[in-house]
Amino acid sequence: MARMTGVYFALGRQFDDLKAAILDAQNQIFIDSATWSLPIYEAEFSIKLVDTSNTAARRNNVMAMSRGGIGATPAAITSVLQSYGYSTHIVETFGTYNITIQFNDFRGIPSNINDLQNLLARFFPGHLQLNWQYLFRHYGEFSPYLQSQMAQLTHQQLTTTLPT
């Protein structure tokens, strides 16, 4: 009987390891939880990383590419940018073949703007000009603050954040 206990213990450990391996494989199927399978998805969508990207940013790239195969319509562009977490407004100027992407909820220039530009350049036909419009602070927002409070921040920091 003592020998069987050891066998059962070994089988139990193997089943636990098998269960963990199955759960990990299931996680790799979904882009939102993928880790070691990200290079496979990136190769499938021909994604070349421009910025130094962490796992979350790489997942966003893959998610955006998986959503982007439906053309360069405003809905498709918005969907791709939403996968990065940005709320945007798309302005089309048909006479001049311009499309302007306006950020609604992000102040300053996104840190992954190079990835966004390269990604969206793949979806747009060559005759369309893609423009980016960013949000920054305006001087009226600083009126309640004293000069001593604003002196703690640089001009670059003041474009995106308010003094405390």
C-alpha positions in Angstrom: 0.0 0.0 0.0 2.9 2.4 0.8 4.2 1.9 -2.8 0.8 2.9 -4.2 0.7 6.1 -2.2 3.9 7.2 -4.0 2.4 6.3 -7.4 -0.8 8.2 -6.6 1.3 11.2 -5.4 3.3 11.2 -8.6 0.2 10.9 -10.8 -1.4 13.8 -8.9 1.6 16.0 -9.6 1.6 15.1 -13.3 -2.2 15.9 -13.5 -1.6 19.2 -11.8 1.2 20.0 -14.3 -1.0 18.9 -17.2 -3.8 21.1 -15.9 -1.5 24.1 -15.6 -0.1 23.5 -19.1 -3.7 23.3 -20.6 -4.7 26.6 -18.9 -1.5 28.3 -20.1 -2.2 27.1 -23.7 -5.8 28.4 -23.4 -4.4 31.8 -22.3 -2.2 32.0 -25.4 -5.2 31.6 -27.7 -6.6 34.9 -26.6 -4.7 38.1 -27.4 -5.7 39.8 -24.1 -3.9 37.1 -22.0 -1.1 36.0 -24.4 2.5 36.1 -23.2 4.9 33.7 -24.9 2.7 33.5 -28.1 2.9 37.3 -28.8 5.9 36.8 -31.2 3.7 34.3 -33.1 0.9 36.8 -33.4 3.3 39.6 -34.4 4.8 37.4 -37.1 1.3 36.5 -38.4 0.4 40.2 -38.7 3.9 41.3 -39.8 4.2 43.7 -36.9 7.6 45.3 -36.4 8.1 47.1 -33.1 9.3 50.6 -33.4 9.0 51.8 -29.8 10.2 49.9 -26.8 7.0 48.1 -26.0 6.0 46.2 -22.9 3.7 43.2 -23.0 0.5 45.3 -22.8 1.6 47.6 -25.7 2.5 44.5 -27.8 -1.0 43.1 -27.1 -2.5 46.4 -28.2 -0.5 46.2 -31.5 -1.7 42.7 -32.2 -5.3 43.5 -31.2 -5.3 46.6 -33.5 -4.0 44.6 -36.4 -6.6 41.9 -35.9 -9.3 44.6 -36.0 -7.8 46.6 -38.8 -8.4 44.2 -41.7 -11.7 45.9 -42.6 -10.4 48.9 -44.5 -9.7 52.6 -43.7 -13.2 53.6 -42.7 -13.7 56.0 -39.7 -15.3 53.1 -37.8 -12.3 50.9 -38.4 -9.8 53.6 -37.5 -11.7 54.3 -34.3 -11.8 50.7 -33.4 -8.0 50.3 -33.9 -7.3 53.4 -31.8 -9.7 52.2 -29.1 -7.7 49.0 -28.8 -4.9 51.2 -27.7 -7.2 52.9 -25.2 -7.6 56.3 -27.0 -10.9 58.0 -27.7 -10.6 59.8 -31.0 -12.7 61.8 -33.5 -12.0 61.3 -37.2 -12.4 64.2 -39.6 -12.5 63.5 -43.3 -11.9 66.3 -45.8 -12.8 64.8 -49.1 -11.7 67.6 -51.4 -8.1 67.6 -50.2 -7.9 63.8 -49.5 -7.1 64.5 -45.8 -8.0 62.5 -42.8 -7.4 64.1 -39.4 -7.3 62.0 -36.2 -8.2 64.1 -33.2 -7.5 62.8 -29.7 -10.4 63.5 -27.3 -9.1 62.2 -24.0 -5.3 62.2 -24.0 -3.2 65.3 -23.4 0.1 65.6 -25.3 1.6 63.2 -27.8 1.2 59.5 -27.0 4.4 57.7 -26.2 3.6 55.0 -28.7 2.8 57.4 -31.6 5.4 55.8 -33.8 3.7 52.4 -33.5 0.3 54.1 -34.2 1.6 55.9 -37.3 3.2 52.8 -38.7 0.2 50.7 -38.0 -2.3 53.1 -39.6 -0.1 53.8 -42.6 -0.6 50.1 -43.5 -4.4 50.6 -43.7 -4.6 53.8 -45.7 -4.4 54.1 -49.5 -1.4 56.1 -50.7 -3.5 59.1 -52.0 -4.8 59.9 -48.5 -2.9 62.3 -46.2 -3.1 61.3 -42.6 -2.8 64.1 -40.0 -2.7 63.9 -36.2 -4.2 66.5 -33.9 -3.2 66.4 -30.2 -4.7 68.0 -27.1 -2.6 70.3 -24.9 -3.4 72.6 -22.1 -4.4 76.2 -22.9 -3.5 79.3 -20.9 -7.0 79.8 -19.5 -6.6 76.6 -17.5 -3.6 78.1 -15.6 -5.4 81.2 -14.3 -6.3 79.7 -10.8 -2.6 78.9 -10.2 0.2 81.1 -8.9 3.5 81.5 -10.6 5.3 79.8 -7.7 3.0 76.7 -8.2 3.7 76.6 -12.0 7.5 77.1 -11.5 7.7 73.6 -10.2 7.0 72.2 -13.6 8.8 72.6 -17.0 7.0 74.1 -20.0 6.9 70.6 -21.5 5.2 69.2 -18.3 2.7 72.0 -18.2 1.4 71.1 -21.7 -0.1 67.9 -20.3 -0.4 68.3 -16.5 -1.6 71.0 -14.1 0.3 72.1 -11.0 -0.7 70.8 -7.6 
